Amino acid sequence: TRGSDFARYRRGVVEAITTPTLMIWGEADTALGVELTEHYEGLVTNMTLKRLPNVSHWVQQEAPSVVNNFLHDWLNP
C-alpha cells in the first residue's frame, strides 16, 4: 500500500540524502502547510530552507525575483 512505501523513508531505515538541497516554500500555501518544511534532520543532511511569507504554492510565479536571487546565491556561494 502507499503508506508502507512512505514508511521506508523513516530515519535510520534508508540512508540520508547528502546532496546539497535547496527548499523554497511559500508560507501562504493552503494545500501544503509550512509544517512540511520541518523535521528533516537525519533525512537530508545538507538542506537550506527559504520560506517566503505572503507567497502561496507557486513561488516561482508569485515571487520570481526573490526565487531567482535565492537560486543564484545558493548555486554561487
TORKOL-4160 file (C-alpha; in steps of 0.2 Angstrom, whole numbers, padded with zeros to 4 digits, m for minus):
77
<pt num="1" X="0000" Y="0000" Z="0000"/>
<pt num="2" X="0005" Y="0018" Z="m0002"/>
<pt num="3" X="0008" Y="0020" Z="0017"/>
<pt num="4" X="0020" Y="0006" Z="0018"/>
<pt num="5" X="0030" Y="0014" Z="0003"/>
<pt num="6" X="0032" Y="0030" Z="0013"/>
<pt num="7" X="0037" Y="0021" Z="0029"/>
<pt num="8" X="0053" Y="0016" Z="0022"/>
<pt num="9" X="0059" Y="0034" Z="0022"/>
<pt num="10" X="0060" Y="0035" Z="0041"/>
<pt num="11" X="0076" Y="0040" Z="0049"/>
<pt num="12" X="0088" Y="0025" Z="0051"/>
<pt num="13" X="0079" Y="0015" Z="0038"/>
<pt num="14" X="0086" Y="0022" Z="0022"/>
<pt num="15" X="0102" Y="0032" Z="0020"/>
<pt num="16" X="0101" Y="0051" Z="0022"/>
<pt num="17" X="0101" Y="0062" Z="0007"/>
<pt num="18" X="0118" Y="0070" Z="0007"/>
<pt num="19" X="0117" Y="0080" Z="m0009"/>
<pt num="20" X="0115" Y="0099" Z="m0005"/>
<pt num="21" X="0097" Y="0103" Z="m0006"/>
<pt num="22" X="0088" Y="0120" Z="m0008"/>
<pt num="23" X="0069" Y="0120" Z="m0002"/>
<pt num="24" X="0060" Y="0136" Z="m0006"/>
<pt num="25" X="0042" Y="0137" Z="0002"/>
<pt num="26" X="0028" Y="0149" Z="0001"/>
<pt num="27" X="0021" Y="0151" Z="0019"/>
<pt num="28" X="0004" Y="0155" Z="0012"/>
<pt num="29" X="0002" Y="0139" Z="0003"/>
<pt num="30" X="m0015" Y="0132" Z="0008"/>
<pt num="31" X="m0013" Y="0115" Z="0000"/>
<pt num="32" X="0004" Y="0111" Z="0009"/>
<pt num="33" X="0006" Y="0118" Z="0026"/>
<pt num="34" X="0023" Y="0126" Z="0032"/>
<pt num="35" X="0024" Y="0111" Z="0044"/>
<pt num="36" X="0030" Y="0101" Z="0030"/>
<pt num="37" X="0046" Y="0110" Z="0030"/>
<pt num="38" X="0051" Y="0104" Z="0047"/>
<pt num="39" X="0060" Y="0089" Z="0054"/>
<pt num="40" X="0071" Y="0085" Z="0040"/>
<pt num="41" X="0086" Y="0082" Z="0052"/>
<pt num="42" X="0093" Y="0064" Z="0049"/>
<pt num="43" X="0084" Y="0063" Z="0032"/>
<pt num="44" X="0093" Y="0077" Z="0022"/>
<pt num="45" X="0110" Y="0082" Z="0030"/>
<pt num="46" X="0114" Y="0097" Z="0019"/>
<pt num="47" X="0097" Y="0107" Z="0017"/>
<pt num="48" X="0094" Y="0125" Z="0015"/>
<pt num="49" X="0077" Y="0131" Z="0018"/>
<pt num="50" X="0070" Y="0148" Z="0012"/>
<pt num="51" X="0052" Y="0152" Z="0017"/>
<pt num="52" X="0043" Y="0166" Z="0009"/>
<pt num="53" X="0029" Y="0175" Z="0019"/>
<pt num="54" X="0013" Y="0180" Z="0009"/>
<pt num="55" X="0018" Y="0168" Z="m0006"/>
<pt num="56" X="0007" Y="0153" Z="m0010"/>
<pt num="57" X="0011" Y="0136" Z="m0018"/>
<pt num="58" X="0018" Y="0144" Z="m0034"/>
<pt num="59" X="0033" Y="0153" Z="m0028"/>
<pt num="60" X="0042" Y="0155" Z="m0044"/>
<pt num="61" X="0027" Y="0164" Z="m0052"/>
<pt num="62" X="0022" Y="0174" Z="m0037"/>
<pt num="63" X="0040" Y="0180" Z="m0032"/>
<pt num="64" X="0051" Y="0176" Z="m0047"/>
<pt num="65" X="0065" Y="0189" Z="m0042"/>
<pt num="66" X="0066" Y="0183" Z="m0025"/>
<pt num="67" X="0067" Y="0165" Z="m0030"/>
<pt num="68" X="0080" Y="0169" Z="m0043"/>
<pt num="69" X="0090" Y="0178" Z="m0030"/>
<pt num="70" X="0089" Y="0163" Z="m0019"/>
<pt num="71" X="0094" Y="0151" Z="m0033"/>
<pt num="72" X="0109" Y="0162" Z="m0038"/>
<pt num="73" X="0115" Y="0164" Z="m0021"/>
<pt num="74" X="0114" Y="0146" Z="m0017"/>
<pt num="75" X="0122" Y="0140" Z="m0033"/>
<pt num="76" X="0136" Y="0153" Z="m0032"/>
<pt num="77" X="0141" Y="0153" Z="m0014"/>
